[in-house]
């Protein structure tokens, strides 16, 4: 009889401890969401946040994740994935060289257009027009310094439709890679690359979990993403020892960042911050960077 009572008491104690722990986790997540919603309210524009905690998925948070946004330069990550895929299929070797040209066809009517160095973040590459450049070097510049010229050459190589098809295979149902950069005729007709926070989250998760290619290829993608040169959002307020593999994107009134955050203690999470209709670009960017810090604080202390 005494044994039965002791066992029952022990089970009840474990039950109440589990309930208490669950309530604590729920409370912490609710506090996180309340804080982030307050931070979003301070931004004059539309914002989406996709936070997936790879170390503790139950602690993830999704706000406005199915809202459609202009993809800006975040679409360069899908292009990178497709490059590795087609290289694995032996359609080319990433160490092959291709002619760097500055003449592209609009998806509207095949009329020709060229990139302007003034509108590109990679001015050095323009000195190489007319010469052969290694594919992997173009890919590196496409991600780390967001080279538009490199992007257009590479999209022509792999085909935008195939990029989108591969994203569907990864479970990203809404992202659309229709064309290269600066196709003004397409833009005027509303034919732009688009994404959602959910889809970018799924794509980054696929890279982090070695599902976007072979383990070796995903490791190479992460190395490139960790060398990102534009760090004014996700990494801005994080400690220097935190590593972020990410890709930014911006056009007028739009600023994005999507990445994988690696803490020194082994915890890892995916974070996607998207914005549009920003009335104050710099202020909006800073507030988004502070949302990143809020999420980091949550992960590092829970």
N, C-alpha and C positions, 0 to 999 in steps of 0.2 A: 504493500500500500504506500509506504513511504517512498519507495523507488519510483512508483508511478507518478506521485505528486511532484517529485524532483524533476523527472523527465518532462512532465507537462509544463512546469514552471520554466524550465530551460528553453523549451520550444517557444513558449510565449515571449520570453525575453528576446530571443532571436528575432521573432516576428516584429516586436515593437522597435527593435534596433533597425531592422530593415525598413520599416515604415518611416521612422525618424530620418534615416539617411535619404530615402526617396523624397520626403518633404523638403529636406535641406537642398537637394539637387534641383528640385522644381523651383524652389524659392530663388536660388542663385540664378537659374536660367531666366526666370521672370524678371529679376532685377537687371540682368544683362539686356533683355529686350526693352525694358522700360528706358534704360539709359540710352540705348542706341536710337530708339524712336525719338527721344528728346533731342539727340544730336542731329538726327535727320530733319527735325522740325526747324532747326536753325539754318538749314540750307534752303536758299531760294531756288528751287528746281526740283526735278524728279530723281529719286534715288532708289537703287535696289541693292540689297545686301544678301549674299549667299555665304554662309559660314558653315563649313562641314568639318567637324572635329574628327580627324582620322584616328586619333588615339582614344576618343570616347564619343562615338557617333550620337549617342543620346543627348549630348550637349550642344548639338548643332542648332542653327537658327536661320530662318529664311524669311526675308521681307521683300515683297514685290518682285519675287524671283522670275515670274513669267511675263513681266512687262517687256515689250520689244524696244530695243535700243539700236541706234546706229553702232555698228561694231567698231568703227574707227580701226586703229591698228591692232586691236586684240585678235582680229582675223588672221594675223600673221602666225599665230600659234597653230591653228589648223593647217596652214600651208606647210609649216615645218614638219608636222606629223605626216602629211602626205608625201613630203620629200623622202623621209626615212622609209615610209611604206614602199614607195616605188623603187627606191634603191634596193630594198630587201627583195623585191620582185625582179631585180636585175634589169630594170628598164634603163638604168644608168648607174654610174658610180659617183658617189658624192665627191670624189676626188677628181672627177672629170672636169674639163674646162669648157665653158661655153662663151659665145660672143656676147659681150655687153653692148646692147644697143639701147637707143632712146627713141623708139618708135613703136607705138602700140595701137591696136585696133579697138575702137569703141564697140561695146556689146550691142549698141543700138543699131548702127548701120555700117560697121566695119571701117568707118572713116578713121584716118590716122590722127594721133595726138602724141605729144611728147611731155616728159616731165620737166619741171623748172627747178633748178638747183635752189632757188630762193625759197621754194615751198617744201624743201626736203631737209630732214635733220642730218643727213649724211652727204656732206658736200665733197668729201675726198673722192668718193667713188666716181664722180662725174669726170675726173681726170683719166679714167680708164675706159671711157666709151670708145668703142671701135676695136678694143683689144679683148683677148680671152681671159676670163676670170674663173677661178675654181668655184664649183657649185657650193661647196661647204663654206667658203668664205662669204659668198653672197647670202647664204642662209644665216650665218653668224651676224652679219651686218643688219639683215632684215629684223632680227630679234633684238640685239643689244643696243643698236642706235636707231632702230626703226626705219631703216633705209627704204624709201618708197620705190626708188629706181630698182633696187635689188628685188623687191617684192614683185614688181610687175614682170620682170624677167623670169622669175621663178614660177609665178602663177601661169604664165604662158607655157612653161615647161611641163607642169603637172596637170593643168586643166582645172579650172575653178569648179566645174561640175563634179569632178572626181573628189575634190577636197570636201565638198558638202556631203557626198555619198559616204565617205569615210567617217565623217562626223555622225551620220545616222547610225552607222555600224557601232559607234561608241555609245549610242543612246542619247545623243544630243539631237532632239527632234525639231528644233526651231531655228537653229543657227543657219544662216544662208551666206555662203561665199559665192557671190555672183560675178565678181570682176576684180580687176586691179584697182590701183589708186589713181585719183585725179581724172577719171573718165567723166568729164563734165556733162556730156550729152546724156549719159545714163543717170547721173545725179539729178539732172533737171527733170527726168521722167520718173523719179522716185525709185530708180533701180540701184539700191545701195546694199552693201553688205550689212547684215543685221544679226543680232544675237539676243539672248536673255541671260540673266545672271545664272539661272539654273544650268543652262547648257555649258557656259564657260566653266562652271564648277565641275560638271561631269567630265569635261575635257581635261581639266587639271588633275582631277582624281585619277583619270585613266593613266596619265603620265606618272603620277606618284605611285600608283599600284602596278606599274609595268604592264598595263593593258593597251597602251597606245602604240605598242611595238614590242620588239624583243627587250629583254632586261637591259642589254647593252645599249640599245638605241634609246630607251627611256632615260638611262643614266646620262647619255650624251645630250639629250634634250634638256635635262635638269642642269647640266653644267653650263649650257648656253644661257638658259633662263636666269641662272644665278649671276651671270655677268651683265645683267641689265644695267644700262647707264642712266636711266631715268628713274629716280628713287624718291619722288616727292609725294608719294601716297602711302602704300602699304608699309614700306620700311622706314618711313621718315622719323617716327617717334619711337621706334623699337631699339632695344640695346644692340650695340655693334656686333655682339657675338651671335645674334639671331641671323640665320641665313634665310633669304627669300628668293625663290625661283619664280620670276613673274614677268608679265608683259603689260605695258601700259598702252593707252590709246587716247588720242584727243583730237577734236576738231572744234569749231566754234560752238561754245555752250555745252560741250560734251567732254567729260574726262572719266576714264576708266582705269582700273588696275585689277588684274586677276593673277593669283599666284598661290604658291605652296610655301608655308612658313614652317621652318625647322628650328625648334628650341634646343638649347644645349642639353636639356634633360631628356631628350628623345621624343618629346611630344611633337606632334605634327598636325597641321590643319590647312585646309584650303579656304581661301578668302577671295571673294569677288565683290568689288565695289564698282557699281555703274552709276553714271549720272548723265542727265540731259537737261536742256533748258536752263542752264546755270546763268543766273543774272550777274553774279560776281564770281568769275572763274577762280581767282586766287583764293578767295574766302571759302568757296565750296570745296576746293582741293584740300585746303588745310583742315576743314571739318571732316572730310572723308579720311584724311590721315589720322585724325583723332579717334574716329570710329575704329580704325585698325588698332590703335593703341588700347582702346577699351576691350577689344576682343583678345588681344595679347594678354592683358592683365587678367582677364577671366580664365584663360587657358593656363597661364603660369601659376595661378594661385588655387586652382581647383583640381 
